[in-house]
Amino acid sequence: MKNPSRFDPVWLDREYNNRARVPGHAAHFERWASDSAAARQGHRALIDVRYGLGAGETLDIFPARRKPGTPPAPVLVFIHGGWWRSLDKSDHSFIAPPFVQRGACVVVPNYALCPAVTVPDITLQMVQALAWTWRHIGAHGGDPDRITVVGHSAGGHLATMMLACDWSQVGDDLPPALVKNALSMSGLYDLEPVMHTPFVQASLHLTPAQVAMASPALLPAPPVREGRGQLTAVAGADESSEFLRHNRLIQQAWGERVVPVCEALPGLNHFSIVDALAEPKQRLHKMVRSLLSV
């Protein structure tokens, strides 16, 4: 039986409105923007490469720093958050430099934002971004057979959906295990309570059919075979009870074989967890490097 409080609108807004929960969130956004501008200026990057013809269907590529003659680089695809309705890849370029310096190729895709599109639409855009990456990243020094997807919040949801994708339905040329590993930070895995949350539903317009279609926890667990990787699920220990519940939920739904790591990282909130990803001394950064093998 479901907890009735999950669908109380006041409680849901309190649980899911991270900007209201973290008074200093604006400082995070300002730092991300300034550090990202510096990253684009200081690194050889390809900006606004088209992976499709639709609105928002562009990505940025930060090639790895590797000596001539060395093998292709592992690829990190980072998907930004913002409740599928805000923020931009340009706010997250700062993620790239620490991984580029360790020999990874970093790809940061954009997507169209709600309410102009739906969450399933955005999911399909990310499918196309990953397919484009597999087909073209070799030209930029990346190894298409070593793609790891990392996402934050709404991006964590999208990264998880990429692990669950049946790539044989996307293109005959694509391998079943296109995504080798995924790491979701503060991800959302059951969209039913989100559908009842007023401050986001006003933009998302989620329907029950979309919830069933785009909730990872309601989908079959992806098979850990044929080289397909596993999901690492993390959240900040200082996040709301709902985000911590979501973090546990995906492991409960898919099992420990598919989600072997499910952690609440001490001292981090919904925004500082993104900073931790780019900080080499942080456990989260080291977790991603381990997935990339760099």
ABEGO torsion letter per residue (X at the ends): XBBAAAABAAAAAAAABAAAABAAAAAAAAAAAAAAAAAAAABBBBBGBBABABBGBBBBBBBBBBBBGBBBBBBBBBBBBGGGABEBAAAAAAAAAAAAAAGBBBBBBBBBBOAABBAAAAAAAAAAAAAAAAAAAAAAGBBAABBBBBBBEAAAAAAAAAAABBAAAABAABBABABABBBBBGBBABAAAAAABAAAAAAAGBBAAAAAAABAAABBBBBBBGGBBBBBBBBBAABBAAAAAAAAAAAAAAEAAABABBBBBBGBBAAAAAAAAABAABAAAAAAAAAAGX
